[in-house]
């Protein structure tokens, strides 16, 4: 009986720690990120702002600045974004390869890697 209680407690603690880590990861994503190394379609120097309420603002640095609004969701290592471009919505899911206090690396479905640095 003691072994069963211990096993149940261990499972509960692992689930709690996993949930805390997911919450910490989501909190560390919040802020403004600058694309410093582009592997995909977004040009270097573009910025992405993630808010705590799941909203997202993108400023694309092209010949002229383009501003986009949308939403995001981070689940484990998958970052799903949805932005509105004109009358259309575009959705993409990326894999978060690295997320620290100051670095975000994402990989798209074509295995292209983007590296972002968090603005202070």
C-alpha positions in Angstrom: 0.0 0.0 0.0 2.8 2.4 0.9 4.5 1.7 -2.5 1.2 2.5 -4.3 0.8 5.8 -2.4 4.4 6.7 -3.2 3.9 5.9 -6.9 0.8 8.0 -7.0 2.6 10.9 -5.2 5.5 10.6 -7.7 3.2 10.8 -10.7 1.4 13.8 -9.2 4.7 15.6 -8.6 6.0 14.9 -12.1 2.7 16.2 -13.6 2.9 19.3 -11.4 6.6 20.0 -12.3 5.8 19.5 -16.0 2.9 21.9 -15.7 5.1 24.5 -13.9 7.8 24.1 -16.6 5.2 24.7 -19.3 4.0 27.8 -17.5 7.5 29.1 -17.1 8.2 28.5 -20.8 5.1 30.4 -21.8 6.0 33.3 -19.5 9.5 33.5 -21.0 8.1 33.7 -24.5 6.2 36.9 -23.6 8.0 40.1 -24.9 9.4 41.5 -28.0 11.8 39.4 -30.1 14.0 40.5 -33.0 14.9 38.1 -35.8 18.7 38.0 -35.8 19.3 35.0 -38.1 16.7 34.2 -40.8 16.3 30.8 -42.3 12.7 31.2 -43.4 10.7 33.9 -45.2 10.7 36.6 -42.5 13.6 39.1 -43.1 16.2 39.8 -40.4 15.4 42.8 -38.2 11.7 41.9 -38.2 10.1 41.8 -34.7 7.5 39.6 -33.1 5.8 40.6 -29.8 4.1 37.9 -27.8 1.7 39.1 -25.1 0.6 37.1 -22.0 -3.0 36.9 -23.3 -2.1 35.0 -26.4 -1.9 37.9 -28.9 0.9 38.5 -31.3 2.1 41.5 -33.2 4.6 41.2 -36.1 6.6 44.1 -37.8 8.1 42.8 -41.0 11.2 44.8 -42.0 11.0 44.8 -45.8 11.2 47.7 -48.3 8.5 49.2 -46.1 7.3 48.1 -42.7 4.4 45.7 -42.7 2.4 45.3 -39.4 0.5 42.1 -38.8 -1.7 41.1 -35.8 -2.7 37.6 -34.7 -2.7 35.0 -32.0 -0.4 32.3 -30.8 -0.4 29.2 -28.6 2.5 27.4 -27.1 2.0 23.8 -26.2 5.1 21.9 -25.2 7.6 22.5 -28.0 5.0 23.5 -30.6 4.3 27.2 -31.3 1.2 27.8 -33.4 0.6 31.2 -34.8 -2.3 32.7 -36.7 -2.0 36.1 -38.4 -4.4 38.0 -40.6 -3.0 39.2 -43.9 -5.6 41.3 -45.7 -8.8 39.3 -45.8 -7.0 36.0 -45.3 -5.8 34.2 -42.2 -2.5 32.3 -42.3 -1.7 29.6 -39.7 1.6 28.0 -39.1 3.0 25.7 -36.5 6.7 25.7 -35.6 8.9 23.6 -33.4 10.6 25.6 -30.6 14.2 24.3 -30.6 15.5 26.6 -27.9 13.8 29.1 -25.5 15.8 30.9 -22.9 15.5 34.3 -21.3 17.1 35.9 -24.3 17.1 33.4 -27.2 14.3 31.8 -29.2 15.0 29.4 -32.0 12.1 28.0 -34.1 12.0 25.5 -36.9 9.3 25.5 -39.6 7.8 22.6 -41.5 10.6 22.9 -44.1 13.2 22.5 -41.4 14.3 26.2 -41.8 15.6 27.6 -38.5 15.0 31.2 -37.3 16.9 32.7 -34.3 15.4 35.6 -32.3 16.9 37.7 -29.6 14.7 39.2 -26.9 14.7 43.0 -26.6 15.5 44.2 -23.1 
